């Protein structure tokens, strides 16, 4: 492999990053997104980067088109076909109101109106048996109604179809014959897991975004081929893997939450390279901070999420990289509420007007403004000096809006703003580590995003994390991660039986079937057999519980039907995660899961070479903990740090779009591959 | 005084709710009964040594708000301030103090810091059975005293200094029907308390005990100030409203009267419940302030965390012997049944004070429970089908009410997925549908109720009916109409029709079908002022029938095109307005006058 390209099209910016393994050169370019014609931004990026796409072996694309179509409600006119009696299941949902005291709560607004929801006479029972046979004549009448409803897409979800897809498949055949141009989503082709509302919602979303995403991907394929690209074109998924455009056109709902995954994959990869098996990926940008747990070099995955937030959003029952997000970014606004309490976020000054110090008209003090006042961000060398910052204006803003009302000095106020942001981020990280039974002392914090490295050491100390890793190119780390993604597909089949009564022959047969599906899809995506791996899990719980624990099992264990071992493993995970377990209680299997992966060659970054120049730029007064006395901090230029070099805190290491802050006692060492590894002084 | 700086204060303010939320997350994920994992019929709280609320999780059952203080104070009274040791776990459900149905089991642990008792961590959770008649959602109206209802536990130490007492464990597990489920829930409750102990100790270590405790006082003050700021903006006055629930079987001539008087004076609010029904012979008694608390919380700071300061600016007047402050041993199995109606009546009273904020009445019952239980002859395992179906909410002053949603007393409470229920229990759920025309007509229509139809495949017991809101349906406001009333219907095999029924532990043969029907919400404003296009849209979507479009909204649709016939609509509405004359102002045929102002 020589040249790999990743292209990330967001609402505002189109980002391109490429890596040439032969030369070790990383190129990056950014351009405005032109929603009317995305090719303008892509061509612009290619031009700016001087990249010849004809040389590229693979081209990986992350896009917000699926989620934007859902959130902006600009998808296809969709019809829904369900089992008789179930017309309203999609509208009724779960009947809940997460905001318990809010009289004006909002339920999710369905993507399909009731008048385009049709019932078909058929019914399966809970073992997949037929209770009411599929009625093809009545189904044909429904097809006619779908036709006259002018639907551009159709979703089909029958009760218990995850156990027996026959009726859904027959409905699908009738539709394909009668309305072949209509986009079709059958629930069992997307996921085979019980819970009818969540499965229906997932299937409807797939149909709703399907036509638009398909068109978009076809358009991109044509564009790339017109530019002479003939390598493999891959699409980022929410589960941390990539897929072919054909798979993406079939299951576009799998792209929905792919935005934050790049950085997490990259963090896992950096961890693996440096010998840290367990890391916490920490990404702090302008509006939010995101954190995700990577255990054993594998990003943690959660089964399901909500488009548009939990309170009023739409469930998607598909695996997604587990990310917590808090409203604490560089642009988060510090404010005083009506009873005089100091708050930071969740409102953000965003990119425009941005923090006060940008001088673009922002008047509300932000976390970035506080960092400038503390001397932690270099007001002269921000973005390599391309954008000088107005510290004086920031000082006035913090003084007027925070310090004076609270009777604090400006520096006390600025320190307070940063401390509150750090505490919020620490609580969020605790939410994915300590709260799930992981001891943070075993983890390294991989910090990226423009503002991540600046706050990482403080957060690590708060959580007793011993190590912080600042990767190369922290501000472009997410795009970089896309270059490293493997192909990945997740399959599930509900199989509900007490463990002791479970039929391992049947379980093995289901696994083989799911693996065969994965093999077939990976094969169609051009993955060689020796590059495919398959992992198997059983979802296990104590009888009576609803939530299960995804318990890994090997093929050999399935072969041996080793119930006792599976049982023990489940008890152990339960105990670690929740602090108690019940070895004497019966357990049951709920679902069988298979993850199919096709590994791609990962880019190998060359070792950094020493540069014969002094990395010490200057000394600057920086406020660390004491608002009365700033520390005299040496400031280093990261590009000039040689491998093996050590820097002791207090110190600041600056680079083009990011800053690493070391506290007294922290010691940073530069790895051969260029990452900064900081040992945190947890006594501090 | 170790007054914390504003920054430390904000950190403490964020950390306390994070601890109770973490307790809640773990409890829910590891519980064994749907009342916890779907209905979230539990609360997790931190309290100080005076029983004041430091923090409580938000999300599940709203009527648990700030109600553990009395339990902790009672425990301190019984065991003494010096009677706790690290590692103790106390369990209680006794109605003398707790005042709820016996299914609600409280466990709590003392939190020590540097040798001193500093706080308590408590979890109250609904067990699926505590013996007696308590199976499922509780004994409901079927019992007349606590002994019939189930096992009573009065501040017993389940663990002493970390050592579990096997006798207490055995006594409990021998006297409940689903010990494997409830003892699992108990483990989850204890684990959540232990988790909170560790988290609170970390916080105290990090910021010093005195700083944290003083910070908590400041947080109470701020919370109170926020509530006062909202009430301050309301016009001073005394506002009243009345409603009622159907009488129970023991006193068929005495409806459960709800009379509410709200007084606003500056930033103080008083909610007077003293004229509500006195103690009942049946089981709808309780000892609770939730009727006033939930309403106040929703009006003042609905999205903020809860603590002791949340209710300091509210005065609740209620006397001993009131059915919501009943004397032990009154039956309390149906303790929370009246609460959604009480809360709605508080809102109704305040409608003239807040005409642009108060919606019409919602379903007014605790969702509608689906309960069928028995033993599966194939597996010989006991099962309980349980789901809570939502109903309609009232029209709002600017938009229609939501449909098919659980009550004001239930927040993040979810119905049971059909596939999940059928995987676990021998029933077929044939339909779960919105009820056409169940939403009260109005300029802004009430939301729709739900009808859920279930056939049992094996012999078993139904709990059905007990809806209590047939005599006083969800009311409309400012001329809006009533929502449709709830019902429980049953059809035995071979019977041609369904019969409305009100039963508990009702044995039926296989092949019996039940339909559980929830109420619609009331309408807001005159239905004749509803935009005819919206009525047409409702007809197209099937929310309103063609007949109701005309008879309730005066909207005539063209039978061929389905479009609004504007001329016919104008005439129809004029006729309907003319027919109304003679009705006294301030009310209408539906009796929808909002509360009177004094």
Interface residues (C-beta under 8 A of the other chain):
Chain A: X84 X85 X86 X87 X88 X89 X91 X92 X93 X94 X95 X96 X97 X98 X99 X100 X101 X102 X103 X104 X105 X106 X107 X113 X114 X115 X123 X125 X126 X131 X159 X160 X162 X194 X195 X196 X197 X198 X338 X339 X340 X341 X342 X343 X344 X406 X408 X412 X415 X416 X419 X420 X423 X424 X427 X430 X431 X435 X494 X496 X542 X543 X544 X545 X546 X547 X574 X578 X579 X580 X582 X585 X586
Chain B: X5 X6 X7 X9 X10 X11 X13 X14 X15 X18 X22 X25 X26 X28 X29 X30 X31 X32 X33 X34 X37 X38 X58 X59 X60 X61 X62 X178 X180 X181 X184 X187 X188 X190 X191 X194 X195 X222 X225 X226 X229 X294 X297 X298 X301 X302 X303 X347 X359 X367 X388 X389 X390 X396 X402 X403 X404 X405 X406 X408 X410 X411 X412 X413 X414 X415 X417 X418 X419 X420 X422 X423 X428 X430 X431 X432 X433 X434 X450 X453 X540 X541 X542 X543
